[in-house]
Amino acid sequence: MLQSLNLAAALPELILAIGAMALLMLGVATKRERGELILWLAVLLLVAAGVFVASGSGTTLLFGDSFIVDPFARMLKLLTLTGAAVALLMSVDYWREAGGVKFEFPVLILLASTGMLMMISANDLIALYVGLELQSLALYVIAAFRRDSARSAEAGLKYFVLGALSSGMLLYGASLVYGFTGSTDFATIAATVQPSGANLGLIFGLVFLMAGFAFKISAVPFHMWTPDVYEGAPTPVTAFFAAAPKLAAMALTVRVLVTAFPAVTLQWQQIVVFLAIASMALGSFAAIGQTNIKRLMAYSSIGHMGYTLVGLAAGSAEGVTGVIIYLAIYLVMTLGTFACILAMRRGGRMIEDIDALAGLSRTQPMMAFLLAMLLFSLAGIPPLAGFFAKFYVFLAAVHAGLYALAVIGVLLSVVGAYYYLRIVKLMYFDAPAGRFEPMQAPLAAVLGVSGGFILLFFVYPAPLVAFAGVAAKSLF
């Protein structure tokens, strides 16, 4: 039946959307007593959606070619769903300590995830905007989810105001592109735009579109919301923000630029190079003076999006392969690091000061070792997975002739290593600041798996590289 309706390829989105509505009604009917049950059911729905994503093959177009499911979409959807499911799992104990899981939280995560899957499969400017807004509206609410916290309310408000501004810029850009090409469909736009006939109005539209995308991936100069939202939002929400939405927004950016604007690659390449250098520079220097670990991770994420853009700037299948590999490894590193941040708890209170990690190697040696490995990987130190992530994007930039960009990226990597190594020095050489409470089972599992992946990736990187290569080629 589903196949005859041609909806089989959209099953993951349907599962999440219908599942979110069902869980919302269940939550209301059980008078908010089943928050934890609803959270586990939400994780099951994300896993089910992931199974349907993984079982697909080939390329399918739906809804008048506005929705595409190809190897690129499947790979990024799997990564995004993994980030959402793991972030939900890591939040269980946090909400228990905060007075119980409110059922609205997993429902909002499911709705945001539905929007992210739509963004990744968008093949049309209207589908793109619908997915983007569905994701954003849910994210604004969960940023301000702790209503008893002024910081959380402030984070949600800042994110909402700046997000509305970026949506307006993106819509204006989309309207200009439509006005100058006569279509919202990516394939038609690509056929209409000729290198010789790319007029100024179209380029303006592309610039406004990219401004909207840059906000979603928190690239400089549209990064201003990131440190405040990361610090103010509840920590499990920050973990979710750092993982899933970044991947979906980057996937959207890659698809739009590569499939809708291949004829004007030279023009958008210049913008991407600027965004990459500015993001890497700010991420490297601004994080040095931070004392709050969540703010430091915000600047770190800005820097890492800059490195990802280096691969996109290459404008080649090799560059997109590097982007996908980078996003996969970044997801694992981020989730592992946030598992440690969520475990920073003393006397029933969350600790966010970096100095609280002093002497961790003597009080909790295993946690200290795995966190040190994750930080070394974030810094790009070989032979850890983070080194290979940067290697693939820089190699693509070199092959595309962007030598200056690659050199600047390597130099800024060295600067960025400073603030990661400072935390390692605190953990191993400073006097202990006190013992954290024992790590909860879900956090320990996430930390163990991510630590193992980071340490052992160099032994057998072939599967990830091969899948990323197939996914990238489907765009070209």
N, C-alpha and C positions, 0 to 999 in steps of 0.2 A: 504493500500500500504506500509506504513512505517513498519507495523508489519511483512508483508511478507519479507521485506528486513532486518528485525530484527534490525532496527535502532531506534525503539521507545524509548529504554532505553537511547540512546545517544542524544535525542532531546534537552535537555538543552544546551549541548555543541554546537550543530548545530545552535540553535537559536542565541547564542551569537556570534559564528564565522560568520555566514551569515549576522546577524544584524550589526556587526562591519564593514563588507565590504560595506553594503548598506549605512550606516551612513557616511563612509569615502567618498563614491562617492557623497552623498548628500552635504557633507561639501565642497567638491571641486567645485561642480556645482553651489552652492549658493555663491561662492566667499567669504567664511569665515564669512558671515553675520549672520549665523544661529547657532552660537556656543551654545547658551543657549537652543534653541529648540532641538539640537542634544543631549545635556546633559540630558534633560528630557526624550527624546526617549530612551536613553541608560538606564536610571533608569527603564523605562517600560519594556525593554528587560530583565533586571536582575530580575524584578518581575515575568515576564512570565516564565523565566527559573526556578525560584523558585517554581512556581505553578506546572510545569511539574515534577520537582524533588519530590515534596510532594505527587503527585498523583500516584507515582509508588508503587509497593509492591513486596515482594519476592526478589530473587537473580537472576540476569541475566548476562550472559557472552557474550561478543561480540568480533568481530575481532580476531578470533582464540584464544579466552580466554585471550587476552592481556588487556581487558577492562572489569571491573566488576562493577555492580551496585547492592549493597546490603544495608541493613538498616544502616550500618556504613557509607557508602558513601553518602547515602541520608541525614543523619543527619548533617554530616560535610559540605556537599554542601550547605544545607540550611543556616547554620551559615556563611559560606564564602560569599554566595550571599547577605545575609543581611548586612554583613560588607561592601561589595563593594557598595551596593545601598545607604546605609546611608552615607558612606564617600563621595559619589558623591553629594548627597543632601546637605551635610554640606559645600561643596565647592562653591556653586553657588554665594553667596555674596562675598566671598574672590576674585573670579575671576572678578566679576563685578567691585569691587574696584580697581583691578589690570589692568583694561582697557578692560574688556570683556572676555567672555569664548571662548577660542580657541577650535575649534571642534575636534582637534586631541586628546585632553585630555580625554574626555569620550570614544573615540574609543580605545585608549590605555588601559584604565581601563577595557573595555570589552574584549580585547584580553588577558590581564593579567588574567582576571576572567576565560576565556576559558581554559587557561593553568592550573589554579588552580583546576578546575573541573576535568581536565584530570589527574592531579597528584593524586587527591583523589581516582579516579577510576582505577588507574594504577594497573595492575595485572601481569606486565612483566617489565623487566629492560629497554627495549627499549621504551615502552609506558611511563614509568616513566620519562625517560630523555627527551622525546619530550615535555611532559607537563611542565616539569621543565624549559626547555629553552624557551618555548613560554611565560611562565610567566615572566621569568627573563629578557628577551630582552625588553619587554614592561616596566618593572619596572626600568631598567637602564635609559630609555628615560624620564619617568615622574619624576625621581629623579632630573634630570637636566632641568626640563621644563621651569624654569624662566631663559631664555637665557641672560637677562640683569643683572643677579645676579651672581657674582663670587662664592659665597657660594654654590649656587644651582649647578653650573657647576662642582665645586670641589666635591660635594656630588655624582653627577652622575658618575664622573670619578673614584672616589674611589670605589664605589659600582661595577662598571663595571670591574675594574682590579681585585679586590678581588673575585668577582663573577665568573670571568673566571677561576681563580685559583681553586676555590672550584668545579666548573664544571669538570675541568680536573681531580681532585682527585676522584670525584664521578665516572667518566667514567673509570678511571684506576681500581677502586674497582670493578665496574660492569664487566670489562673485566676479572679480576682475578676470580670472582665468576663464570662467564660463562666458563672460562678455566677449572676450577676444578669440575664443575658440569655438563657441557655439555648442559646447557639450560639457557634461560633468563626468563622462565616462573616460577612464584613464587611457584606454586603447585609442579612442577617437581623438583625445587631446594629443597623444603622441603622434598620431597620423597627421593632425592639423598643423602642429608646430614644426616648422622647418628652420634649420640653423640660420638660413639667410633671412627668413621672414619673422624671426622672433622679435616682435616690436616691444617698445618700451613699456607699454601698458601691461603686456603679459609678464614681463620681467618683474614689474612692480607687484603684480598678483602673486608671483612665485615667492618674492621676498616676504610678503605678508603671511603667506602660507607657512613659510619656514620659521617666521617669528613665532607663530602658534605652536609649531612642532618643538621649537627650541625651549619654549616654556614647559612643555610636557616632559621633556627629557632633562630639564633644569640645566640647559647649556647657557654659558655667559653670552650676552648680558641679560638673559631672562631667568636668572637663577635666584633672584632676590627672595623668593618665598621659601626656598629650600631649608636654610639653617633654622629659621624660626619655626617652620612646620615640623621639621624632624625633632627639634627639641621640645616643642609644646605638645605634640600629639602623644597619646599613650604609646609606650614602647612597642607593643605588638603591632600597632598601626604603623609606626615608623618602619618596623621590619618589613611589613607588607609594602609600604610606599617604596622602600629602597629596592625591592625585588621585582614584583610583577608589573606594576604600571610603567616602570622605566623600560622594561623589555618590550611591552606592547607599543609604547610610543616610538621607540627606536625602530621597531619592525615597520610601523606605519610610515615613518620618515623615509626609510630605505625603499619601501615599495612605491611610494608616490614619486620620489626623485628618479628612480631607475626605470619604472615602467611608463610614467606619464610624461616625463621631461628628458628623454634620452638625447633629443636633438639639441638641447641647450645645456649639456653637461658642463661645458666650460664655464658658463655663467653661475650655475649653482655650486660648482666645485669651489669657486672662489669664496662663496659664503660659508661653505662647510669648513674650508681650511681656516677661515677666521674664527668660526665658532669653536673648532677643535683647539687651536692655539690658546685662545682666551680662556676656555674651560680648563685646559691642562694647567695653565699658568695660575689661575685663581685657585683651583683645587690644590695645587702644590704649596702656594705661599700662604693662603688665608688659613689653612688648617694648622699651621705651625703654632700659633698662639692660643689655640683652643684648650679649655680646661674641662669642658663637658664632652663626654664620649659620643653623645648623639649628634652634637653640632660638628664634631670632628668627622663623623661618618657622613654627614651631609656634604661637607666640603670634599671628602674623599669621593663621594658618588658623583659630584660635579666633575672632578678630575677624570674619573673613569669614563664618564660619558664623552669627555674630550678625546680620550684614547680610542674609544669606539668610533668616533667621527673620523679619525685618521683613516680607518679602513674604508669608510663610506666615501671619503674624499678621493680615493683612488678611482672610483667610478667604474670598477671592473668586477667580474665574477670572483676573482681572487680576493678583492677588497671586501665584498659582501660575505664571502666565506670567513674571512678574518673577523668581521663584525659578529657573525653568528657564534663563532668559537669564543670570542671575547665575552659575549653576553651570557653564554652557558657557564663559563668559568666564573664570571663576575657574580652570577646568581648563587653559585655554591659558596663562594667566599663570603658574600654578604649574609646569607642565611646562617652560616657557621659563626660569623662574628656577632650577629645579633642574638644567637643562642647564648653566647658568653655574656652579652650586655644584659639580657633578661635574667641571667643567673647572678648578677651583681646585686645581692639582697642581704641586708643585715637587720636583725630585729624586726622583721616583717616589713621593711621599707626598701624601696628601690634606691640604689645608689647610682648616680650618673657621673660623679667626678672621676676623672682619669687617675688622679692621685690615689684613689681607693684601691687601685690594682697593685700598689706597691707591695713587694715581697710575696706576690701570689705563688711564686715557684716553691716557696717553703710551706705555705698553708694548703694549697691545692695544686700539686705539681703537674698532674695530668691536664687539668684545665689550662694551666699556664703554658704548657708545651704546645697544645693544639692551637691556642689563641696566638702564640708566637709564630707558629707555622702559617696560620691564616694571614697574619700581619705581614710576614715576609713575602707571602704570595701576592698580597695586595700591592706591596712595594715592587713586585716584579723581579724577585731574586731567584736565580736558577738553583736547582732544577725543579722548582715548584710550578704548579699549573699557571699561576699568574704571569710567570716569565714567558711561557708559550703563548698566552693570550696576547701579550704585547708584541711578541716576535712576529706573529702572523699579521697583525695590522700594520706594523712598521715595514715588514717585507713587501706587503701589497703597495704601500706608499712609495717605496724605493722603485719597485717595478713600474709604477705609473709615472716615474720621473719627479716625484715630489720629495726631493732629497732634503730640502731645507725643513720641511714639515717633520720628516722622520728624525732628523738631527735634533730639532727643538723638542720633539716628544721624548727622545732618549735623555736629553739634559734635564728636562722637567721631571722625568721619572726619578732621577737622582735626588733632586730637591725634595720631591714627595716622599722619598724613602725616609727622610729625617724624622717626620712625626710618627711614622709607624715604629721605627727603631727606638724612638724615645719611650714608647709604651713597653717594648720588650726590655729595655734597660731598667725601667721602673719595676717590672715584675721579677727580674733576676738579680738586680744589684742593690735595690733599696730595702730599708728595714720594713718588715711586714706591717701593714696598716690595720690588720685584723682579718679574721676568717669570715668568708661569706657563708650563707646557709647552704646545705647540701644541694647539689644540682638536681632538678627534677628530671624524671625519666625521659619525657619528650625532648627536653633541651639537650640532655646528654646524648641521646640518639642522633639528633641533628648535628651536634658538634662532632661526634665520632665519625659519622658518614662523610661530612664535608671535609674534616681533617684528613681522613683516609684518601678521599678523592684528590685533594690538593697534593698530598705527599706522593701518591702513586701514579698520578696522571702521566708522567714521563715514561713509565714502563710500557704503557699501551695506549697511546693517544689516537691510534688509527680510526676506531669507530666514530668518535666525535668529529674528526676531521673529514671523514668520508661522508657522513650524514650532512654536515655543514656544506660541503662541496656540492652535493646533489641539490640541496635546498637553494643554494645561491644560483646554480645554473638554471633553475626553473624560472628565474626572473628575467633572464637574458635571451 
